[in-house]
Structure formats: structure tokens, C-alpha cells
Amino acid sequence: MAQVHSYTEENIRSLDWKEHIRLRPGMYIGKLGDGSSIEDGIYILLKETIDNCIDEYVMGYGREVDIDITDGIVTVRDYGRGIPLGKVIECVSQINTGGKYDSKAFKKSVGLNGVGTKAVNALSSYFKVQAIREGKTKIAEFERGKLLKEHNLKNTDEVNGTIISFKPDEKVFPRYRFVQEFVESRIWNYAYLNAGLRIHYNGKTYVSKNGLKDMLERRTDGETLNYPIIHLKGEDIECVLTHGAQYGEQYYSFVNGQYTSQGGTHLNFYREAIVKTIRDFYKKDFDSKDIHTSAIGAISVRIEEPVFESQTKTKLGSATVAPEGASLRSFIADFVCKELDLYLHQNPDTAKELLAKILQSERERKEIAGIKKLANQRAKKANLHNKKLRDCKYHLTDTKTKAELIENTMLFITEGDSASGSITKSRNPELQAVFSLRGKPLNCFGLTKKVVYENEELNLLQHALDIEDGIESLRYNKVIIATDADVDGMHIRLLLLTFFLQFFPEIVRNGHLFILETPLFRVRDKKQTFYCYSEKEKQEAINALRGKAEITRFKGLGEISPDEFAGFIGESIRLEPVVINEDSHIEKILEYYMGKNTGERQDFIIENLRTDLDQIIPEETLISEEIS
């Protein structure tokens, strides 16, 4: 008999603003996470705080922003007008309160719904706001959204502006950490989109003079480009375009100074406009894939009252430029078609090089078409889902929509039957899948994409991920390389990194590739067990057990029992994101680590090996051993 639940007035609850945010944080900041993904909640808290500074700059107030992140505590200071002193507390703790509802004051603002800093406040174990305005200052301190102390109004000699400090609540973000590369990437984006703004972060200054052109120059420095970067700029729109040597396409998009990592309507319209302009200019109906292959570009637009598909503002949904209803598609198409066509007419050498690149992509696509067909047949015959891939139930059933839980799906790429067997027995079969490699994958550095279809292992991995036609159909949000922490495991890891960086760099750039961290040691006595991921953690565990401990060194994933492994790939999973930062370039990275510069690479390994040994073994011990 079904259990009967009462439903009366007592079941109806009214939550205050902070309770609702803490109960349903995903509604306000998307996924939570521990900081290993660039879309994790702690970066959204940072973004919401910086966005207010950017809005001040866009409105013409303040040309600098100070950012400091130390020991997990974030402090952001702008030099704008400062929050009106009589409304400081309301602006950070009263929902639907703020100046951005007045379109005259914030016509093309990043934030429009008055939630941002309230979410930061509610999800922080400590939050402090200080407004400085016309020689006076007001300070208020909070704990998880609750007002701790309201300071009296005081006189001050400080320059106008707003200062916010916060510490993300570890109850909401357990074991969180700020990854330096992710923070720097966001800060550079703010600099590129706001030419002239100086952002100071932990002692380093970030500034751009030429906007998106600077961004593309920095991100392609040292890489092979087919022609100089095309930079087009108009009122409320800016875009750049070039073609490189990499596979796939690489587009960045921005709205009102906000990086839309998932694109949206503006990026779709930009890509459409590029195809139309090129077809019209060369008077040939090129396949759009041949135009976009190896393209590197970006677009930024400023529009009134943008509509995003989520509170985190990572994907634009607007189809209009302004409330009056002007078409965003027409706005972008008219600008790109006119300016890009004009640029190509005025720069015939660039037009010639662009055409050559498109024709090259066309030839390569047709060349591998037959090979792809045979490879697909071979993959089907290999019975991928039974022999190589232990899929998760999320993909084996039709009961869930594509958007549901997709961010929690994972694919572990393992070496050999032993390791894959341990993970398969330990995993969450609903959301975690396992792909088992047979031997070491091919070193594909410098090879063409044809090798992906000719090599069975790489072809089957591609099919398991469903990335043959791009990462839009990527079946798992997190692709995790899970290899042993020995020389062979490291070599396999490097070969897999080469495969992804060479042929599918978008997987890395979009934050989908990770390294699984597994414990090197188990330290235990009869009462306690510690799993340690480094020599330092091992020594701390030994000290905690007062030196009386049994120490086990895990040499391979297959040595870890399924019961133990379940703890390492469950809620406490440790993942190291594979990140390409602003100063790193794929072509340079692959050439250095996988190219023929043997002597230079050998010197680097020896130097860094000695540094690592010095951290593990005291210098005097090494010296005494050398003497003996």
C-alpha cells in the first residue's frame, strides 16, 4: 500500500532570500564543484563581483580594478562611484534591489537581475562590503548572508569606489581551490573586452589596447597562421578572424563584456555571416565545414537587456539587439558582410591565402571520406560498446533528456584489463563509463587526421566520445585520463594528451579533459587509515599516527581494491584539469614535448628531476650519498 503523505498549511514554507540561495545554489551560480572546472561556482562568485566593477568602467567611472586572492579569500576593489551609502546593505542582501533595473544608468550592463552579489554573500562564510563615496565610507560584514556588523558612517581620504571581500563557504564548496590559469583567463577576457582598463591581480597588471586583436595575437603567438588577423570594429560590435594549422575550429564570444563560454545566438549568427560573406566573395558554394575548419575567431557585441539561458550568463539567448525588436542576426550579418567583404577586396593577398586554406580543407575532407566510411564499419564490427567501452546507464536508456545530469557524466580512459576492471567495479554505473586501452596508443604528433581513422584504438576512442563531427555531440562532460603513476603510465598519459591536443583541442580548451589523481600511499594502523597523494601527505599521516603505521605504496590502479577505489572516484574524487593558459600554445607544447629537440628536453627533465628530488630527499643526504 502506498505511503500517504499529509499536505496541509504546515507543509507550505516561505524562505528568505539567503535560505533560498543556499537551498538551491544551482539556480543562481550553476554547478558547484571544487574549482577543477572553469565553470565551477567559485569562479561564478568571482565573476559576479568583478562584473559590477566592469559596469562602472563601461559607464565611464574608474579605469582600474584591484583583485587579490590569498588563502581562498577574494578581495575586489573598483574605483567607480561607490554604492550609495544609504543602500549598501540592501544592495548586497536584499533580493531584486540594485541600480541595474534603471536602463538609463546601466544601459548595456553585464548584470541585470539584481542577484549577483546577493548570491556571493549568501554562499560565503564571510562577506564584507565597503562603499567609499565623496569622503565618507560605509562598511558591513556578513556570515552566510546574515548581517554580523554594520559599521557607522565614517570620514575617509580614500578614493571613491566599492570593495568586496568574501570567502566561499566550504559547506557549499568542499575542498575548493582557485586554479591560477582559470582566474587569469577570466581576467584577460575582461581586459580584452574593455580596452584601456587596467586590472591588477596579485601583483600583476593586465591591460589591452587593441581588444580582440590582442586576444587572438596572444593566443596564437608562435603558431602557424595562414594570413594576418582580420580585425573589424564598429559601434557595439567587434570581431576578429584568421585560420591556423590546428584541427577543428576555435571561436570565442562575448556579450556586454561577458565571456559566453557556451556561445549562443550571437556566435551562431557570426559563423553564419562568415560563411555567407566568403561564399559571396569567391562566388562558390563552399561546404561550411571547409570554411570553419581551423578557423580562429571571436565576436563581441553590446546589446540592451540581453537574455541569457541561465543565471551564470554563459550562453546568449537573445534574438534582438534592443527592446525595440531589431534583429540581432541582421545586425551581425549586415556588419560582417559589409566589413569583411571590404577587407578582402582591400587585402588581395589575405583573400588569396584564405581561399587556399579553404581549398586545402576541402581536399583533406574528401581524401579521408572513404577512410572514414571503412573506419566506421570497422568500429561497428568491433562491437565497441561490449569490448572496449563499459558505458554508463545515462547513455543506455532513453528516460533522461540530454540536458539532464550531462554535466556529471564521466569517461575514464584506462590502460589494461586490470585497471579498467577495478574502476568498472567501483564506479557509479549511472554516470561513469570506462574505456579500456589495449597497449600504448600511437604517438600521433605531426600526423594528419587520417591516422585517427586508420588506427583502431584512436578511432574507437573517437567513436566512444562521439566527436567525429565536433565536440557538440561529446557524450561525457568530463573525459578523465586514468593511468598508473609510473613511467609507463606517464608515457600513456602523454600520448593521450598529444592525441587530444593534436586533433581535438576544443575538448581541452572547453575544460573537458582531466587527469585522475589516485593515492600513492595507504598509511594505516588498527584504528585509522589515510590515503596519501604525495610524499608530504604520507609524512603528515605517519606523524598523525605517531610513527607507528603500516605503509603501502600503490604501484598501479589494478592494485587498489574495488572497495577502496570507490572512495577515490566518488564524491571525494580528485581531478587535475588539463589547462591551456594564456601563455601556452598547442603547436609549441607539442613540438617541445613530442618533437625532435631531444637535447633541450633532456636538459629540462634532468633539471626538474633534481628539483623534485631535493623536495623529497634533503640536500645533505644527496651530497653524502654522492661522496660515498
N, C-alpha and C positions, 0 to 999 in steps of 0.2 A: 504494500500500500504506500502510495506517495506521501512524503512528509508534508504536513500542512504548515505553512509559514504565515504568521499574522501580518497584516498590513493595515496599520492604524495611524493616527496622527503622530504617535510616538516614533514611528519609523521615518518621518519626514525631518530632515536636518537642514539647517541653514549654516553654511560655512562662511567665516570671514575670509578676506582676501588672501591672507597668508596661509590659512589652513587649506584653502582650495589649491593654491600653487604647490604646496608641499605634498598634498594628497595626489595631485595629478600633474607632476612637473613636466611630463612629456607634452602636454598641451601647450606649454609655454616655451620650452627650450629643446624640444625634440628628445632624442635618446640621451641617456645619462652617461654611461661609460666611465672609464678611468683615465681618459686623456690619451689613449693609444690611437684614437682616430681623430682626424681633424674636425669631424662633425660632432664630437662629444660635447656634452653640456657645459663643461668648464670653459670651453672656447666660446660658446654662445654667451655665457655670462660676461666674458671679456669683451666680446663684440658689442653687446648691448650697452656696455659702459662707454666704450670708445665711440660708438655711433653718435651719442649726444655731443661729444666734442667735435666730431666731423660736421654735424648740423650747424654748430656755432660758426665753424670756419666757412662753410658754404654760404651762410648768411652774411659773412663779411666781418666776423668778430674773432680775433685771436688767430695767430699764424703759427702757433706751436702747441704741441701736446706732449706731456711727460708721462711715461709709463714705466713702472717698476714692478717686477715680480721677484720676490725674495721669500724663500721658505714657504711657498704656496700662497703667500699673501700678495694681492694685486692692489696697486695704487695707480690711479689715473687722474691727471690734472690737465684741465684746459685753461685757456686764457681768454675765454669768451665773456659774455655779460654777467655770468653767475646766475644761479637760480634766484628769483625774487625772494628776499629774506623772510618775508612773512609766509611763504609757501614751501619752505624747504622740506619740512616733514611730510606734508601732503604729497609732494611730487615723488617721493620715494616709498610711500607707504599707503597711499590711497588710490585704489584702482580707478582707472578711467579719469585720472587727473594729470594734466600736463599742458604745455603750450602748443603741442603739435596738432591740436584739433582746430587751431586757428590757421587756415591755409595761407593767410597773408603773412604770418610770422614764419611759417615753415612750409613754403610752397612746394618744394621738391625735397622733402626730408626723407631720411632713411627710415626712421621710426614714426609710425602714425597712430598707434593704438594705445599709447599711454601705459604699456605693461612692462617694458624692458627693465628699468631699474627696480621696479617692484619685485620682479621675479628674481633679480640678483639679490635683493635684500632678503626675501623670504627663504632663499636657498643658500644663504651664507650663515655660518656660525657666528661671524662678526661682520658688521657693516657700519661704515662711518661715512657721513656726508658732510662736507663743509662748503658753504657758499660764501664768496667774497664779492662784495658789491659796494662801490663808492665809499671806501674807507671803513666799512663795517663787515663783520663776519658772523655767521651763524653755523653752529655745529650740532649734529645729532648722531647718537650711536644706537645701534640696534643689535639684537641677537635673534636670528631666525625670524626676522620680520617684526619682532616685538621691541618697542622703544625702551632702551635701557636708561638713556640720559639725554636730556635736552639742555644744552648749554645756553647760558644767557648771551644776548647780543653783545658783541664787543667791538671796540675800535681796532683797526689794523692798518699797517702800512703795506700789506701785500697787494699784488696786482689782481684786478678783477678775474673771476673765474670760478670753476667748480672743481672740488677734489673729492674723489670717491675711493675708499679703501674697502676691500672685502676679502674674506677667506671662505672659499667654498666649504659647505658643510660636509664633513666626512661621513655623516649618516646617510647623505644623499649620494655622495660621490666617494665611495670607499676606495682607499689606496690611490687616489687621484694624483696625477703629476702633469705639469705643463711641459710638453715636448718643445724644445727650443725652436726647432725647424718649423713647427706649426705656427708658433707665435710670430716668428719672423715673417713667414709667408703672408699672414694676415696683415701685419704692419706694412709690408712692402705694397700690398694691394691698396691700402689706404693712401700711401704716398703716391702711387701711380695715378690714382683716380682723383687726386687733389693736388695738382702740380703747384709747387711753391710751399706747401705745408711741410713744416719740419717736425718730425716725430722723434723724440728722444726715448730710447728703450734700453734700460740697464747700461747706460753709459755710451751707447752707440746712436748716431743720428741717421735717420732715414729721410731722404728728400728726393724728389723727382722734378726735373724741369720740363721734360717733353712727354709726360703722361704715358700712354700706352706704348709709344715707340720705345721709351726707356725700358719698359717691362719686357717687350719682345727682344730687344737688344741684349738685355741682361740674361734672359732665359735661353738665348740661342748663342751666347758668346762661345766662340771656338767651334761651333757646329757648322756643318756644310749647308749653306743656303743657296737656292737656285737663282735668287735675284734679291736686290736690296729691299728692305722692309717698306711696304706701301703704307703711308700714314695719311689718313683722311680725317679732317676735323671740321665740324660745323656747329651750329647752335644746338645745344642739348644732345649732340651725338658725336662720338669719336670712334674710329675703328682702324685696325691695322691688319695687314695680311702679308704672308710670304709662304714659301714652300721649302721644306728641308729634305733631309735624306731618310728620316725615320718612317716607320710604317704607321698606319693609322692617321688620325687627324688630331689636332690639339687646339681647341678653341677655349677662350676664357670670356666670360660675360659679366657685366656689371649693370646695376640699376641704382641711380642716385648715390653712387659711391659705394654701394653694397655689392660684394662678390657673390654672385649667384652660382654656386658650385654645381648645381643641378641644371643650370641653363634656364630654359623657359621660352616663352613666346618671342622675346627679342632676339635670342640666339637662333631660333628656328627661322625667323624672318631674315636674319643676316645671312645665314647659309643659303637660303632660297635666293636672295638678291645676288650673291656672288655667282651662283650657277647661271642665273638669267643673264647677268651682265656679260659673263665670259662667253656664253653661247651666242649672244647677240653680237659681241665684238668680233669674234672669229667666224661668225656665220656658219656654225657647225653644232649639231645637236649631240654634244658630248654626254656620255653617261655621267651622272652627278658623282658617282663613286670615284671616277678618274679625276674629277676636279678637286674633290676634297681629300684624296689620298695624299698624305704628307703635308697637308696644309697646317700652318700655324697662324692663328689669328685671334683677335679679341674685339669686342664691341662694348661700348659704354653708352648708356642713354640716361637722360634725366627727364622724368615724366611726373605729372601731378597725380597724387593719390594712387600709387602703384598697388596692385592687388597681387599678393603672394599666395602660394599654395599651402603655406604653413607659417606659424609664428616665427620660425627661425629664418624665414626670408631667403631660402636657398634656391627657390625656383619661382620665376615670374609667371603669373597667370593672366596679366593684363593684355587686352587686345586693343586698347585705346591709349592715346598719348595724354589726353586731358579729359576732365569731366564732360566737356562738350561733345566727346564721342569721336574725335578724329582718329582714324585708323592707324594703329602702330605699325602694321605691315606696310601700309602706303608710305608712312613717314620714313621708315628704314629703307624700303625699296627705292623710293624717289631719290634719296640722298646717295645711296650706294651706286645705283645705276648711272646717275649723272657724274659723280665724282670719280668713281673707279674707271668708267669709260674714258673720261677726260684724261686721267692719269696715264692710262695705257696708250692713248693717242700721243701724249706729250713725251712718253718714255718708250720709244720703239724697242730699245734693247731689252728692257724689262718684259715687254709684251712678247718678244721672241723667246726669251728664256722661260716664261710662264707656259707658253704653248708647248715648248719642248718637254717640259715636265709633265704636262697633261698627257701628251702622246706617249711618253715613256710609261706612265701608269697604265695607260690603255693597253700597250703591248704586253706588259707584265701580267695584267689581269687575264688577257686572252691566252697567254702562254701557259699559265697554271690552271686554266679552266678544266682541261682534260685530266690533269693530275688530281685535281680536287675531286672530280667525279669518281675516279678509281679509289682514292683515299677514303671517301665517304662509304663506298661499298665495302672496303676492307674493314672499316671501323664497325660497320653493321654486322659483318660476318664474324668479327672478333668478339661479339656479344659483350660489348663494353660494360653494360650495367651488371653483369653477373661475374665477370672475371677480374676486371680492373677497378670498378667503381662500386663501393658499397654506399648507395645513395641514401639520403635522409627521407623520411616519410613525407616531409613537406612537399617534395617534388614527385612523390609516387602516388599521391592522392589528389583528387580534384575538388576537395572540400574547402580549400582555402583560396582566397583571392590572391593575386600576385603581390599586392602591396602588403598583405598581412604577414607579419613576422619576418619578412625578407631580410631585414637588417640583422637578424640574429642567425641567419644560415651561415654555415662554415664548411669549407672543404679542407681536410688535412691531406697534404701530399707527403706520403711516407716512402721509405726505402725498405723493400723486402717484406716477406710474409710475416716475420716475427713482430716487427714494429706495427705493421698495419693490423695484425691480429689483436695486439694489446689495445690499440686505440679503438678498434671496432667493438671490442667487448666493453670498453669503458665509456664510450660516447653517449650522448643524448641522441637516440636514433630519430627523433622528431626533426632535429635541426642540424645535426652534424653528419657530414659524409666523409668517406675516406677513399683516396685514390692511391693505389699501390704501384710504385715504380718497379720495373724489373732492371736491376743493374743501374749503372750510371747513365744519365741522359747524355745525348750528343752535345758537344761543345759547338754551338751554332754561331759563335762570333764571326762576323764578316760574311755569313752566308745569306742567301736570299730566302724569301718566304716559301719558296718551292720546297725547301727542306722540311718545313712543318708537315707537309702532306706526304713526303717520301719517307720520313722517319716514323715508324709505327708508334713509338712511345709518345713523341711530341704531338702527333696527330690525334691520338686517343685522349691525351690531356686536354687538347684544344676542344675536342668534342664533349668531354666531361664538363667543361666550363661553359660550353655553348657560346664561344666567342669568335666563331669563324667569320661572321659578318659584323663584328664590332662588339664592344662591351655593353651595349644597350641590353643585350639578352643574357648578360652574365648571370649564372644561376645561383651564385653564392655571394653574399656581401663581403665575406672575409675568406680570402684564399691564404691558407697557412702552410708554410713550408715546415715540416716536422721531421728533422733528420737528427742522427746521433751527434753528440758533442765530441766527436773525434775527427781525425784528419779526413777520413773518407766521407763522413757526414758533412763536414765543412765544404769539401770539394763538390758534393752533390748540390749543396745549397747554392754555391757559387754558379754552378752550371744552370740551375733553375732560374736564378736571378738574371743570368745572361739571356736565357730564353725569353723571359717576360720583358726585360728592358729592350731587347733587340726587336721583338715582333709585336708585343702588346704593351707598350709603355703607358697607355692610358690606365691600365689596371693599377700601376704604381702611382701615377700622378693623382688618380682619384681616390687614393687611400684604401685600396682593397687588398694589398699584399702585406703579409705579416710573417714573422719568424716565431715559432713556438719556443718559449723558454721552458725547459724542463730542469728539474733539480739535478745537480751534480752529486750531491751527497745526502744521505739519510743519517742523522745523528740522533741516537735514542738511548734511553735507559729503560728500566722496568715500568716507569710511570709516564714519561713524556717522549714524544717523537717530533723532531724538527726536520723539515725538508729544506735544504740549503742550495741556493743558486750560484754561490760564489765562495771563494776561499774565506772571504771576510765573514759571510753569514755562517759558514761552518765553524769558524773560530768563536763567534758570538754564541753559537749553540753549545759548543763544548764548555765555554765559560759558564753558561746558564746551568749546565748540568754538573758544574764544579769539577770538570775534567774527567769524570767517570762516565764514559759514554762508549757505545758501540758505533763505529763509523763505517758506513757502506758507501763505496764510490760506484755510482751508476755509469757504466761504460756505454750502454746503448738503451734505446727505448724498449727493446724487447725484454730487457732485464727487469723492468718495472712491472709489477703485477697489475692486472686489470683493476683490482680494488684500489690500489694506490693511484693508478693513472686517472681514475675517475675524478679525484680531487684536483688534478693538475689541469684538466680540460673542462672543468665545470665552472662554477661562479668565480672561483679564485684563479682562473686561467691567466697566465702572464704572456702577453703578446708584445713583441717588439715591432713597431711599424717600419716598413721599408719606405724611406722618405727621400725624395729628391729635393734638396733645398735650393735656395736661390743661386748659390754659388757652384752648384754641381750640374754637369751636363752629361747626358747619357753617352754621347759619342766619345767624350773624353774619358768617362768612367770605364767604358768597355775597352777602349784602346789601352788604357793603363793596366787594368787587371787581367785582360784576356789577350792583349796584343803581344808583339814580339820584343817589347822593351825589357827583356829578361834581366839585364844588369841593374837597371834602375829599380825594378820591382824587387829584386833580391836584396838590394841595399835597404829598401823600405822595410821588408819583412824582418831582416836581421836587427835593424834599429828598434823597431817596435816590439820584437820578441824580447830584447834586452830590457826594454822599459817595463814590459809585463812581468818579467822575472824579478825585477827589482821590487815590484809591488808585492810579490808573493814571498820572495826569499830576501832577507836583509842583505845589504851590500857587503857587510863584513863577512857573512857566511860565504858568499860567492868568491870573495877575494881569498879566503882561507882555503877553499876547495881548489882554486886555481893554483895556489902555491904548492899544495900537497900533490 
